[in-house]
Amino acid sequence: MGRVIGYDLTDSTAQISISMPTDEREEVQSVPVFAGTEKYVMPVTALIMPDGEIYYGEDVYAHRDEGGVTESGILSKAAEGDEKYETLLEGFIKKSMMLSSVVAPMNELERVVVTVPVPDDRYVRAIVKATGFLQDEGITVRITGYPECFFYYAMNQDAHLTMNKIALFDYDGTAVRTMLLSTRTDMRPHVSMVEERVFDLPMKDDLGFLGIARAVLDSEIVSAVYLSGEGFEGEWLKDSVTYLLERRRRVFQGRNLYTKGACYAGIDDRDGNPMLETCRFFDDDKVGSGIGIQVEQDGQETYVPLIEAGVNWYEAGGMTEFMLGEDQEIRIRMENFFTKDIRYSVIRADAFPKRPDRCTRVRLKVSMKDVSTMHCVAEDLGFGEIFASSKEAVEADIYL
């Protein structure tokens, strides 16, 4: 059973955690920047020297007086498609991954879950490209966002902390991003969702944060509250902490929630989690409908699934082959996970040569352009030696 790494990556900092086998269960441990220390946050920076040598992270501070150009904002610039920063992002990830090799050799690594604050398609593309060296080694790489990591972290804590809603306050020193995790037990399977809000807080203000906490929690029954982010460092929380502890709420503070949540997500992907078998997580990045096609097999209509409801849109996709009917129609079936409403969308394959019924094999590939738009490509494969492929393809976008 291989190790799992959770990798929290932003434009300014990165953190790594790794799964550690124990006698009872697999634990998740933060990886320090320097062995034997409690420094876990790395700066996402690079220093390009005149001779072309590049230093990353903490090494930048050690060599910055030797000349060279310091680069920051590497992730967002790589997401814009700048090749220079794509190369720097790959170099940074390679360098930072060496930290985990102090804890466990790289050949023990099975999967890496990278989490970013907002995983839009630009960031996903940049990270997939930058982690290609891991995928070349057979290591599975998954990308997710902060809300899902919050869910996995919370669901892997003691059960009494998940009895009611769970709150997260993430403060970067300028704004507080809040998440309220709740579970609908009236659905089968149960559905967990995060309600997000953002509040401005330009300075460390105890009464200002108290107002934010009240706005989020006053009307809610909450078992646990998590405080995350560098903005909460220091001793400035006073009246707000007293309020957070009311109604027997448990309060936790730290900066490693997302990296550990990503690691738990990887462990649960690999091994499964009995509690999560009865619960699905949905956020703004999840596809809200199950998608497939209706095809005729042995004289009966059969449903072939292509995309499962609840997967991240940027990871969703599927492919199947089937025999086209005489009507030249491809029927896409979409079932809303929440309402159970079913609707169909028809793709006309009129560009294909007209052949007898079920004498055209079609390859259908589907992917998501965003969380609500599916892209479909249908290719004419012909029919063995009887009908050669016309090489024609039909493309269509379907709004879910």
Residue pairs with C-beta under 8 A, 6 or more apart in sequence:
1 21
1 110
1 270
1 271
2 108
2 109
2 110
2 111
2 270
3 18
3 19
3 104
3 108
3 109
3 110
4 18
4 19
4 109
4 110
4 111
4 112
4 113
4 263
4 266
4 267
4 270
5 16
5 17
5 18
5 19
5 97
5 100
5 109
5 111
5 112
5 113
5 263
5 266
6 16
6 17
6 18
6 28
6 112
6 113
6 115
6 149
6 258
6 259
6 260
6 261
6 262
6 263
6 264
6 265
6 266
7 14
7 15
7 16
7 93
7 96
7 112
7 113
7 114
7 115
7 259
7 262
8 14
8 15
8 16
8 115
8 149
8 256
8 258
8 259
8 262
9 44
9 75
9 93
9 114
9 115
9 116
9 127
10 44
10 75
10 116
10 117
11 44
11 72
11 73
11 74
11 75
11 76
12 43
12 44
12 72
13 41
13 42
13 43
13 44
14 41
14 42
14 44
14 57
14 92
14 96
15 30
15 40
15 41
15 42
15 255
15 256
15 258
15 259
16 30
16 31
16 40
16 96
16 97
16 99
16 100
16 259
17 28
17 29
17 30
17 31
17 256
17 259
17 260
17 262
17 263
18 28
18 29
18 31
18 100
18 103
18 104
18 263
19 26
19 27
19 28
19 29
19 263
19 266
19 267
20 26
20 27
20 28
20 29
20 103
20 104
26 267
26 271
28 156
28 260
28 263
28 264
28 267
29 103
30 40
30 256
30 259
30 260
31 40
31 99
31 100
31 102
31 103
32 38
32 39
32 40
32 99
33 39
33 40
33 41
33 42
33 57
33 58
33 99
34 58
35 102
40 255
40 256
41 230
41 255
42 57
42 58
42 96
42 99
43 57
43 58
43 60
44 57
44 72
44 74
44 75
44 92
45 56
45 57
45 60
45 70
45 71
45 72
45 74
46 54
46 55
46 56
46 60
46 70
46 71
46 74
46 88
46 91
46 92
47 54
47 55
47 56
47 59
47 60
47 63
47 64
47 68
47 69
47 70
47 71
48 54
48 68
48 69
48 71
49 55
49 63
49 66
49 67
49 68
50 67
50 68
54 88
54 91
55 62
55 63
55 68
56 91
56 92
56 95
56 96
57 92
57 95
57 96
59 95
60 70
64 70
71 85
71 88
74 85
74 88
74 89
74 92
75 89
75 116
75 123
75 126
77 84
77 85
78 85
78 86
78 88
78 89
78 126
78 129
78 130
79 120
79 122
79 123
79 125
79 126
80 122
81 122
81 126
86 126
86 129
86 130
89 126
89 127
89 130
90 129
90 130
90 131
90 132
90 133
93 130
93 131
94 133
97 106
97 134
100 106
100 109
106 137
109 134
109 139
110 139
110 140
110 270
111 139
111 140
111 141
111 142
111 266
111 269
111 270
112 131
112 134
112 139
112 140
112 141
112 142
112 266
113 141
113 142
113 143
113 144
113 262
113 263
113 265
113 266
113 269
114 127
114 131
114 141
114 142
114 143
114 144
114 262
115 143
115 144
115 145
115 146
115 148
115 149
115 258
115 259
115 261
115 262
116 123
116 127
116 143
116 145
116 146
117 145
117 146
118 145
118 146
119 143
119 144
119 145
119 285
119 312
119 314
121 314
121 370
123 143
124 143
124 314
127 141
127 143
128 141
128 143
131 141
134 141
135 141
142 265
142 266
142 269
142 315
143 312
143 314
143 315
144 262
144 265
144 285
144 312
145 283
145 285
146 170
146 177
146 179
146 258
147 179
147 194
147 196
147 283
147 284
148 261
148 265
148 281
148 283
148 285
148 312
149 257
149 258
149 259
149 261
149 262
149 265
150 168
150 179
150 181
150 194
150 226
150 257
150 258
150 261
151 181
151 192
151 194
151 261
151 281
152 261
152 262
152 264
152 265
152 268
153 226
153 257
153 258
153 260
153 261
153 264
154 161
154 162
154 166
154 181
154 224
154 226
154 261
155 162
155 192
155 264
155 273
155 275
155 276
155 279
156 264
156 268
156 273
157 224
160 223
161 223
161 224
161 250
162 223
162 224
163 223
164 221
164 222
164 223
165 180
165 181
165 182
165 220
165 221
165 222
165 223
166 180
166 181
166 222
166 223
166 224
166 225
166 226
167 178
167 179
167 180
167 181
167 216
167 217
167 220
167 222
167 224
167 225
167 226
168 178
168 179
168 180
168 181
168 225
168 226
168 228
168 257
169 176
169 177
169 178
169 209
169 212
169 213
169 216
169 225
169 226
169 227
169 228
169 229
169 232
170 176
170 177
170 178
170 179
170 228
170 229
171 177
171 201
171 209
171 227
171 228
171 229
171 230
171 231
171 232
172 229
172 230
172 231
173 204
173 229
173 230
173 231
174 200
174 201
174 202
174 231
175 198
175 199
175 200
175 201
176 198
176 199
176 201
176 209
176 212
176 231
177 196
177 197
177 198
178 196
178 197
178 198
178 199
178 212
178 216
179 194
179 195
179 196
180 194
180 195
180 216
180 220
180 222
181 192
181 193
181 194
182 192
182 193
182 195
183 190
183 191
183 192
183 193
183 279
184 190
184 191
184 192
184 193
187 338
189 277
189 278
189 279
189 280
190 278
190 279
190 280
191 279
191 280
191 281
191 282
191 337
191 338
192 279
192 280
192 281
192 282
193 281
193 282
193 283
194 283
197 215
197 216
199 212
199 215
201 208
201 209
201 212
201 231
204 231
204 234
204 236
206 236
206 237
206 238
206 239
206 240
207 239
207 240
209 237
209 240
210 239
210 240
210 243
213 240
213 243
213 244
214 243
217 225
217 244
217 249
221 247
222 247
222 249
223 249
223 250
224 249
224 250
224 251
224 252
225 244
225 249
225 250
225 251
225 252
226 251
226 252
226 253
226 254
226 257
227 237
227 251
227 252
227 253
227 254
228 253
228 254
228 255
228 257
228 258
229 255
230 255
232 253
241 251
244 251
245 251
268 276
280 309
280 310
280 337
281 310
282 288
282 310
282 337
284 371
285 312
285 313
285 314
285 371
286 309
286 310
286 311
286 312
286 313
286 371
287 307
287 308
287 309
287 310
287 311
287 312
287 313
287 316
287 368
287 371
287 400
288 309
288 336
288 337
288 338
288 371
288 372
288 400
289 307
289 309
289 334
289 335
289 336
289 337
289 400
290 305
290 307
290 308
290 309
290 334
290 335
290 337
291 305
291 306
291 307
291 318
291 332
291 333
291 334
291 366
291 374
291 400
292 303
292 304
292 305
292 306
292 307
292 332
292 333
293 303
293 304
293 306
293 320
293 322
293 330
293 331
293 332
293 333
293 364
294 301
294 302
294 303
294 304
294 331
294 333
294 344
295 301
295 302
295 304
295 322
295 323
296 302
296 323
296 325
296 358
303 333
304 320
304 322
305 318
306 317
306 318
306 319
306 320
306 364
306 366
307 316
307 317
307 318
307 366
307 368
307 374
308 316
309 335
309 337
310 337
313 368
313 370
313 371
314 368
316 367
316 368
317 365
317 366
317 367
317 368
318 365
318 366
319 363
319 364
319 365
319 366
320 363
320 364
321 361
321 362
321 363
321 364
321 381
322 361
322 362
322 364
323 358
323 359
323 360
323 361
323 362
324 330
324 349
324 352
324 358
324 360
324 361
324 362
325 357
325 358
326 356
326 357
326 358
328 348
328 349
328 350
328 352
328 354
329 346
329 347
329 348
329 349
330 346
330 347
330 348
330 349
330 362
330 364
330 376
330 378
331 344
331 345
331 346
332 344
332 345
332 346
332 347
332 374
332 376
332 398
333 342
333 343
333 344
334 342
334 343
334 344
334 345
334 398
334 400
335 341
335 342
336 342
345 398
347 376
347 378
347 394
347 396
348 394
349 360
349 362
349 378
349 380
349 394
351 392
351 393
351 394
352 360
352 362
352 380
352 390
352 392
352 394
353 360
353 380
353 387
353 390
353 392
355 383
355 387
359 383
359 386
359 387
360 380
360 381
360 382
360 383
360 387
361 381
361 382
361 383
362 378
362 379
362 380
362 381
363 378
363 379
363 381
364 376
364 377
364 378
364 379
365 376
365 377
365 379
366 374
366 375
366 376
366 377
367 374
367 375
368 374
368 375
369 375
369 397
372 399
372 400
373 397
373 398
373 399
373 400
374 397
374 398
374 399
374 400
375 395
375 396
375 397
376 395
376 396
376 397
376 398
377 393
377 394
377 395
378 393
378 394
378 395
379 389
379 392
379 393
380 389
380 390
380 391
380 392
380 393
381 389
382 388
382 389
382 390
